[in-house]
């Protein structure tokens, strides 16, 4: 079916990106579909850094040409990066542009994708340097796995033809993915073999407080009132005291914990003024760690520790308000020992993650990889503003929005990106 293939490390090709495709007429799950949306394949030539800072004029007049990513000698601008955006998220971006919480959401999505692209590029670079090969047998095995998802030969052939019609070098895409997987497996094996019992103990000692010492936790149902524009601190405390008295009287008529929780839930829904009232009927889970004090208040967190299980608290201060709680669960903090089976199961994976990240950082420096995250945030904001302006103009004209956001993910193209390069 395919000609004999040998990976050529001197040619710029694409890294294959696997995404699910829906075959609604196929009686099985979606095959490991191949997308031409791709990242560049590294060249074996010594990479040289390309000036990655556009002029101020360029940034103002063509913000979508702002350099976001540098992979060796390959400069990638925002207009190509945005092609990684999930089409559904792109549509969402167009529909609800202007929402204050949308920009960080989209930045986070693209940030994760770019980090994945960097990892794959580095793995392929390392595979080239280690002279790994994707054999014809490897490629045929991959295709056989894909073929199993189709109901007949005709549907499978149409699946392959869809890539050939776009000029996609399917063999190269598959070969790249195989090389990435092989290199990743070799690194994983190497890092796990290095995790000797002595290194595990050393890592445990250095991270026991952070990773193996679950803090004390208190779960409560609470009612909160805030002060500010509506009332003074004194008024908030006095009003909440009245609600606490009401709850205490209701508690006298029931002894069952479930019934008392229902009383607190109803009180929170009807009176409480914090988000946990609206979304979880007053449920509030507190981990007793210093990181929680800034948001919740140390006095509030310390106060919870003093309230017995299945008891009501007195009035407790919270930021800009007061609360009283009913304690439904208390879990004491513990330190898991080195010999604990859970610890022994987690240690190899935690060490592997740390070593992999260190390897990625070292290789990024070696191969001149740079990710300009601050520019990404600025460009996404510009995208949102452009979409909003387009929507406003469409509303005025009564037509459809000429949104700057593509309805489908735009395949990255250009030198090192095009799927048809051979």
Secondary structure, DSSP 8 states (H G I E B T S, - for coil): --------TTS--EEEEE-----TTSSS-----EEEEEEE---SS----------HHHHHH-GGG-EEEEETTEEEEHHHHGGGS-HHHHHHHHHTTT-TTHHHHHHHHHHHHHHHHHHHHHHHHHHHHTT----HHHHHHHHHHHHTTSSSHHHHHHHHHHHHTTT--HHHHHHHHHHHHHHHHHHHHHHHHH--HHHHHHHHHHHHHHHS----EEEEEEEEEE-SSS--HHHHHHHHHHHHHHHHHHHTT---HHHHHHHHHHHHHHH--SHHHHHHTTEEEEE-SHHHHHHH-HHHHHHHHHS-TT-B---EEETTEEEEEEEEEEE------TT-HHHHHHHHHHHHHHHHHHHHHHHHHHTT-EE-HHHHHHHHHHHHHHHHHHHHHHHHHTS----SS-SS-----STTT-TT--
